[in-house]
Amino acid sequence: MHVSTSLASAAGGRPASPRERQVSDFTALTKVVQGSGLLRRRHAYYWSWFVGLTAALAATGVVFVVLGDSWWQLVTAAVLAGLLGQVMFLGHDAAHRQIFESGRWNDWSSLVIANLYAGMSYGWWQHKHSRHHAKPNQVGADPDVATDVVLFHTEELTAPRTGLAGWLTQRQGWLFFPLLLLEGLNLHVSGITTLLGRGPVRRRPVEIAFVTLRLGGYLAVVLWLLPFGMALAFLGVQLGLFGLYMGAVFAPNHKGMPLVPRDARLDFMRRQVLMSRNVRGGRVTDVLMGGLNYQIEHHLFPSMPRPHLRRLQPVVREFCAERGIRYTEVGLLRSYAIVVRHLNAVGLAARDPFQCPLAAQLRPVA
């Protein structure tokens, strides 16, 4: 599909400035998308996923009760981790207004799916994720690249990391995926902390009720039916694999892509395309990654229903090629290698962030 625009006429007959050309780029792409029907809702698709996941979770619950005191329950825990990952993809889509036209319907869908089904705080996640979408990979703005246990850049590092912390940081690329085994627990704790604190949560009483019912009921059933040691093993496998699954899907999207300095300004299209990475694959990849393998298209049109992203991809790829905008797409294993290499490079730079060439690249040119 070819898109043509008259940038001169858009600028009132005079030659268009670089800024006007950039704005016109996304305007032209938006017109194409609006005329393609790709923004229309897919109610049957999403209802099928919701009913299917509900049935699968119910069947897993039945298997759990029937198995009882058996170490085969660890297989049940692994299956549950995968199903809950798919549940969170569905909650992600609802939070982005992909399922219904009504904002209220999408909000309540997210509350039910995230809080009641998965035990996660929708309000906490939405606030964090919205900031990420607004300024992906921008230092000081995107919470997904903020300084934490894992360093994604050295711009905010005020002192070299030494000792055990330094040793771990220098090897953080290799340790990244093992650390994701703790991410499931971290996601639950972060949400609960926000709900019980003063974080930005619109429907705090509803979220607290849903999360308490979900997590309290879940723990009660597991501890009631399984011996204590087996129950801990079950919870460890379920939470560990859930966190690993979520991290393995989200990490390839932006980690290792260019970082934006704190005070840099970019137009919307380049901000979203240049900082995002797609993952190649077929229908199986689409399902396993919840459509997030089309990260560039998702960031450009976050309210577009998941099944339409595959159809949008060739349009965006060709559009970017015509305008000289770098469009990044790699295989899944290649994306993981990029993430590991990038994190190791940042970790090594943390030994002396003030003399680090990587940090120097992040500083805006005067």
Stockholm file with secondary structure:
# STOCKHOLM 1.0

chainA/1-366         MHVSTSLASAAGGRPASPRERQVSDFTALTKVVQGSGLLRRRHAYYWSWFVGLTAALAATGVVFVVLGDSWWQLVTAAVLAGLLGQVMFLGHDAAHRQIFESGRWNDWSSLVIANLYAGMSYGWWQHKHSRHHAKPNQVGADPDVATDVVLFHTEELTAPRTGLAGWLTQRQGWLFFPLLLLEGLNLHVSGITTLLGRGPVRRRPVEIAFVTLRLGGYLAVVLWLLPFGMALAFLGVQLGLFGLYMGAVFAPNHKGMPLVPRDARLDFMRRQVLMSRNVRGGRVTDVLMGGLNYQIEHHLFPSMPRPHLRRLQPVVREFCAERGIRYTEVGLLRSYAIVVRHLNAVGLAARDPFQCPLAAQLRPVA
#=GR chainA/1-366 SS CCCCCCHHHHTTTSCCCHHHHHHHHHHHHHHHHHHHTTTSCCHHHHHHHHHHHHHHHHHHHHHHHHHCSCTTHHHHHHHHHHHHHHHHHHHHHHHTTCSCSCHHHHHHHHIIIIIIITCCCHHHHHHHHHHHHHSTTBTTTCGGGSSSSSCSCSTTCCSCCCHHHHHHHHTHHHHHHHHGGGHHHHHHHHHHHHHHTTCCCTTHHHHHHHHHHHHHHHHHHHHHHSCHHHHHHHHHHHHHHHHHHHHHHHHHHHTTSCCBCTTCCCCHHHHHHHTCCEECCCHHHHHHTTTTTCHHHHHHSTTSCGGGHHHHHHHHHHHHHHTTCCCCEECHHHHHHHHHHHHHHHHHHTTSGGGCHHHHHHSCCC
#=GC SS_cons         CCCCCCHHHHTTTSCCCHHHHHHHHHHHHHHHHHHHTTTSCCHHHHHHHHHHHHHHHHHHHHHHHHHCSCTTHHHHHHHHHHHHHHHHHHHHHHHTTCSCSCHHHHHHHHIIIIIIITCCCHHHHHHHHHHHHHSTTBTTTCGGGSSSSSCSCSTTCCSCCCHHHHHHHHTHHHHHHHHGGGHHHHHHHHHHHHHHTTCCCTTHHHHHHHHHHHHHHHHHHHHHHSCHHHHHHHHHHHHHHHHHHHHHHHHHHHTTSCCBCTTCCCCHHHHHHHTCCEECCCHHHHHHTTTTTCHHHHHHSTTSCGGGHHHHHHHHHHHHHHTTCCCCEECHHHHHHHHHHHHHHHHHHTTSGGGCHHHHHHSCCC
//
